[in-house]
Amino acid sequence: MGSPPTLTISNCYMYFFERQIVNQIRNSGGLYFRYIDDIFITINWPVRHLLKEVDRWNKFDKNINLSANIGSTVNFLDLNMENQDGQLYTTVFQKPSYEPYYLPFNSIHPLHMKKNIPFAILLRAIRYCSTFESYLNEREKLRMALLLNKYPNKIIDQQFNNVLQKFKIIQP
């Protein structure tokens, strides 16, 4: 990854680079989010105008090159967002290179660490899936991945139920 201050220095660099862009987006009623080197912008501009602005922003600094991915479906980090006739739908996104490997249950790690994995990945599914159907599909994919990693059904069910209880979710 490099030396320890690399991330901090790059975040400072991006902060000064993006200030004008953030102000322009916010003043136009849009949203701007950045995580390290991934940027997500949603704004109601004509496509031609947005592409022109991206070209202009690319002239701010020769070391940074922004590219536009314009459409009704976009992936940002591990979230898939889709605009279907003005309705926003979200699901968990996995890159094409995704492999369903988690910490194997038969590893020497402490039990509390292994129990946290089903809890955390189901919590992500609940947070990311905007429909009950997409949540159920994601939950079953997670269950299969955990079984492939030798997690006992009892632990999976127990941790899935712990998530639901913690957030007072009543499942039909």
C-alpha positions in Angstrom: 0.0 0.0 0.0 2.9 2.3 0.5 4.0 4.4 3.5 1.6 5.1 6.3 1.0 8.8 5.5 0.2 8.1 1.8 -3.6 7.9 2.3 -3.7 11.1 4.4 -1.6 13.0 1.9 -3.8 11.8 -1.0 -7.0 12.8 0.9 -5.6 16.3 1.5 -4.6 16.6 -2.1 -8.0 15.5 -3.3 -9.7 17.9 -0.8 -8.1 20.9 -2.4 -8.6 19.5 -5.9 -12.3 18.8 -5.4 -13.4 21.9 -3.5 -14.5 23.8 -6.6 -16.3 20.7 -8.1 -18.1 20.1 -4.8 -19.3 23.7 -4.6 -20.5 23.6 -8.2 -22.4 20.3 -7.7 -24.0 21.4 -4.5 -25.0 24.8 -5.9 -26.7 23.0 -8.7 -28.7 20.8 -6.3 -26.6 17.7 -6.9 -24.9 15.2 -4.6 -21.1 14.6 -4.4 -19.5 11.7 -2.5 -15.9 10.5 -2.5 -14.2 7.5 -1.0 -10.5 7.6 -1.5 -10.3 7.7 -5.3 -13.9 6.8 -6.2 -16.3 9.7 -6.8 -20.1 9.5 -7.1 -22.0 12.5 -8.5 -25.7 12.7 -9.1 -27.1 15.8 -10.7 -29.8 16.8 -13.1 -27.7 18.2 -15.9 -27.9 17.3 -19.6 -25.4 14.6 -20.5 -23.5 17.0 -22.9 -23.1 19.6 -20.1 -21.9 17.0 -17.6 -19.3 15.6 -20.1 -18.1 19.2 -20.8 -17.7 19.9 -17.1 -15.8 16.6 -16.5 -13.4 17.7 -19.3 -13.0 21.1 -17.6 -12.4 19.5 -14.2 -9.7 17.3 -15.8 -7.8 20.5 -16.6 -7.6 21.5 -13.0 -4.7 19.1 -12.4 -2.7 17.0 -14.8 -2.2 14.3 -12.1 -5.9 13.5 -11.8 -8.1 12.1 -14.6 -11.8 11.9 -14.0 -14.0 9.7 -16.2 -17.8 9.7 -16.5 -20.0 6.7 -16.2 -23.5 8.0 -17.1 -26.6 5.9 -17.0 -29.6 4.7 -15.0 -27.5 2.0 -13.3 -24.3 2.7 -11.5 -22.1 0.8 -9.1 -20.3 2.8 -6.3 -18.0 0.8 -4.1 -20.1 -2.3 -3.1 -23.5 -0.7 -3.8 -25.5 -1.1 -7.0 -28.0 1.7 -7.7 -30.6 1.7 -10.4 -33.1 4.3 -11.4 -36.3 2.5 -12.7 -38.8 5.2 -13.9 -37.8 7.6 -11.2 -37.7 5.0 -8.4 -34.3 4.2 -6.8 -33.5 0.5 -6.3 -30.4 -0.6 -4.5 -28.7 -4.0 -4.0 -25.3 -5.3 -3.0 -22.7 -5.1 -5.8 -20.0 -7.6 -6.3 -17.2 -7.2 -8.9 -17.0 -9.8 -11.6 -13.8 -11.1 -9.9 -15.8 -11.7 -6.7 -15.1 -15.1 -5.0 -17.3 -16.2 -2.1 -14.4 -16.7 0.3 -14.7 -15.5 3.9 -12.7 -16.5 6.9 -13.0 -20.3 7.0 -14.9 -21.6 10.0 -12.3 -24.2 10.6 -9.5 -21.6 10.9 -7.7 -21.0 14.2 -9.2 -17.5 14.7 -11.3 -16.9 17.8 -15.0 -17.9 17.6 -16.2 -14.4 18.2 -14.4 -13.3 15.0 -16.0 -16.1 12.9 -19.4 -15.4 14.3 -19.1 -11.7 13.4 -18.8 -12.5 9.6 -22.4 -13.8 9.1 -23.6 -10.9 11.3 -21.8 -8.3 9.3 -22.5 -9.5 5.8 -26.3 -9.9 6.5 -26.3 -6.4 8.1 -24.8 -5.1 4.8 -27.5 -6.9 2.8 -30.3 -5.4 5.0 -28.8 -1.9 4.6 -28.2 -2.1 0.9 -31.2 -4.0 -0.5 -34.1 -1.7 -1.2 -36.7 -4.5 -1.8 -37.5 -7.5 0.3 -37.0 -9.7 -2.8 -33.5 -8.5 -3.4 -32.7 -8.9 0.3 -34.0 -12.6 0.2 -31.9 -13.3 -2.8 -28.8 -11.7 -1.2 -29.4 -13.6 2.0 -29.5 -16.9 0.2 -26.3 -16.1 -1.7 -24.6 -15.3 1.7 -25.9 -18.5 3.2 -24.4 -20.5 0.4 -21.1 -18.7 0.6 -20.9 -19.3 4.4 -21.7 -23.0 3.9 -18.9 -23.2 1.3 -16.6 -21.8 4.0 -17.7 -24.5 6.4 -19.9 -22.4 8.7 -22.5 -24.6 10.5 -26.1 -23.9 9.7 -26.7 -23.4 13.4 -24.2 -20.5 13.6 -25.5 -18.9 10.4 -29.1 -19.0 11.6 -28.1 -17.8 15.1 -26.1 -14.8 13.7 -28.8 -13.9 11.1 -31.4 -13.9 13.9 -29.1 -11.8 16.1 -29.0 -9.1 13.3 -32.8 -9.1 13.1 -33.2 -9.0 16.9 -30.6 -6.2 17.3 -32.5 -3.9 14.9 -36.0 -5.1 15.9 -36.7 -6.5 12.5 -39.8 -8.7 12.3 -39.4 -11.0 9.4 -42.5 -12.6 7.8 
